[in-house]
């Protein structure tokens, strides 16, 4: 995700809830349990207003309320969600107002860089859904597949400063797939340059 790594466990938990059918119009409340350190850096511990209603890209990238609301609303969190048009999305802002951070010292597990997070969603119908993520996607304990990595690259290429034709993107992927046999890795740089 294009946000601080400390937001990733919360994002993963919200995405699982979205996959289970939790939808924004049904949501009454969202509680995100974070360790104290994560509350200070990506929760609402320091500047609640900037975390719930980011003033710019960096505020959003360091905001669990923003990233969790985005994940629950859209079923993904990506670059466009941090750009001006994404930051103006009124539906995400409505959901961030429903986010409460619960500081949970029990989630401050050992020397781990990325701590667990728990997301709980209560619906207007009174149902509660919860998901805890101890190791977010991309951790050695929860690795991404090569196909997922390829797809993220394809998605990122759409935001490239240089317009890259899809064929060029696919050729770059093919080159990386056989990188061990490539004599000069500078060919990858050339592949990603303007055509």
C-alpha positions in Angstrom: 0.0 0.0 0.0 1.2 3.5 -0.6 1.0 4.4 3.1 3.1 4.1 6.2 3.8 0.4 7.0 2.2 1.0 10.5 -1.2 1.3 8.7 -0.9 -2.0 6.9 -2.2 -4.4 9.5 -5.3 -2.2 9.9 -5.8 -1.9 6.1 -5.5 -5.7 5.8 -8.1 -6.2 8.5 -10.5 -3.8 6.9 -10.0 -5.5 3.5 -10.9 -8.8 5.0 -14.1 -7.3 6.4 -14.9 -5.8 3.0 -14.3 -9.2 1.4 -16.7 -10.7 3.9 -19.4 -8.3 2.7 -19.2 -5.3 5.1 -20.3 -2.3 3.1 -20.0 1.4 3.9 -23.7 2.3 3.9 -24.3 -0.3 6.7 -21.5 0.9 9.0 -22.5 2.7 12.2 -19.1 2.6 14.0 -15.5 1.5 13.3 -13.1 0.8 16.2 -9.5 0.2 15.4 -7.3 -1.2 18.1 -3.7 -0.1 17.9 -0.7 -0.2 20.2 0.3 3.1 21.8 3.2 3.8 19.4 0.9 3.3 16.4 -1.7 5.5 17.8 0.8 8.3 18.2 2.2 7.9 14.6 -0.8 6.8 12.5 -3.8 6.9 14.9 -5.5 9.9 16.3 -3.1 10.4 19.2 -1.4 13.5 17.9 -3.6 15.4 15.5 -7.1 13.8 15.3 -8.4 16.3 12.8 -5.6 15.8 10.3 -5.9 12.0 10.7 -9.6 11.9 10.0 -9.6 14.7 7.4 -6.1 14.8 5.9 -4.9 18.1 4.6 -2.6 16.5 2.1 -1.0 13.3 0.8 1.3 12.8 3.8 -1.4 13.3 6.4 -3.4 10.5 4.6 -0.5 8.2 4.2 0.0 8.3 8.0 -3.6 7.9 8.9 -5.3 4.7 10.0 -8.8 6.4 9.9 -8.2 7.4 6.3 -6.7 4.1 5.1 -9.3 1.9 7.0 -12.2 4.0 5.7 -10.9 3.8 2.2 -10.4 0.0 2.4 -13.9 -0.5 3.8 -15.4 1.7 1.1 -13.5 0.6 -2.0 -12.1 -2.8 -1.2 -8.6 -1.5 -1.9 -6.2 1.3 -1.0 -4.0 2.7 -3.8 -2.1 5.7 -5.0 -5.1 7.6 -6.3 -6.6 7.6 -2.8 -3.8 9.9 -1.6 -3.9 12.3 -4.5 -6.1 15.5 -4.4 -9.1 13.9 -6.1 -9.0 10.9 -3.7 -8.6 13.2 -0.7 -11.7 15.1 -1.7 -13.9 11.9 -1.7 -16.8 12.8 0.6 -17.7 9.1 1.2 -14.3 8.4 2.7 -14.6 11.6 4.9 -18.1 10.4 6.2 -16.5 7.0 7.1 -13.5 8.5 8.8 -15.9 10.3 11.2 -17.1 6.9 12.3 -13.5 5.7 13.3 -12.5 5.6 16.9 -9.0 4.5 17.8 -8.7 2.2 20.8 -5.3 2.2 22.4 -4.4 -1.4 23.3 -1.0 -1.9 25.0 -1.5 -5.6 24.5 -0.8 -5.2 20.8 2.7 -3.9 21.5 4.3 -7.3 20.9 8.0 -7.5 21.5 10.6 -6.0 19.1 8.4 -6.4 16.0 8.6 -3.4 13.7 5.0 -3.8 12.5 2.5 -4.4 15.3 -0.9 -6.2 15.1 -4.1 -4.3 14.7 -7.8 -5.2 15.2 -10.6 -3.6 13.3 -14.2 -3.9 14.6 -17.2 -2.7 12.6 -20.6 -2.3 14.0 -23.5 -2.0 11.6 -26.7 -0.1 11.8 -28.5 -3.5 12.2 -26.5 -4.1 15.4 -24.1 -6.8 13.9 -20.4 -6.6 14.8 -17.6 -7.8 12.6 -14.0 -8.0 13.7 -10.7 -8.9 12.2 -7.3 -9.0 13.7 -4.1 -9.0 11.6 -0.8 -9.9 13.3 1.3 -9.9 10.1 0.2 -7.7 7.2 0.6 -8.7 3.6 4.2 -8.5 2.6 5.6 -9.7 5.9 7.7 -12.8 5.7 5.0 -14.5 7.7 2.3 -13.4 5.2 4.1 -13.0 1.8 2.6 -11.7 -1.4 2.6 -13.9 -4.4 4.6 -13.0 -7.5 1.3 -12.5 -9.4 0.2 -10.0 -6.8 3.5 -8.2 -7.2 3.1 -8.1 -11.0 -0.4 -6.7 -10.6 0.8 -4.0 -8.2 3.5 -3.0 -10.7 0.9 -2.9 -13.5 -1.3 -0.7 -11.3 1.6 1.6 -10.4 2.6 2.0 -14.0 -0.6 3.8 -14.7 0.6 6.6 -12.4 4.0 6.8 -14.1 5.3 10.3 -15.1 6.1 8.7 -18.5 3.2 7.1 -20.3 4.1 3.5 -20.6 2.2 1.4 -23.1 0.8 -1.9 -21.6 3.1 -3.9 -23.9 6.1 -2.1 -22.4 4.9 -2.8 -18.9 4.4 -6.5 -19.7 7.9 -6.7 -21.3 9.4 -5.1 -18.1 7.5 -7.8 -16.0 8.8 -10.5 -18.3 12.3 -9.1 -17.9 12.1 -9.1 -14.1 10.7 -12.7 -14.2 14.0 -13.8 -15.8 16.3 -11.3 -14.1 18.7 -14.1 -13.0 19.5 -14.7 -16.7 19.8 -11.1 -17.8 23.4 -10.1 -18.7 22.9 -6.4 -18.1 20.3 -5.1 -15.7 20.5 -1.7 -17.3 18.1 -3.2 -19.9 15.4 -3.0 -17.2 16.0 0.7 -16.8 15.8 1.2 -20.6 12.6 -0.9 -20.7 11.0 1.5 -18.2 12.1 4.6 -20.1 10.0 6.5 -22.6 9.4 4.7 -25.9 
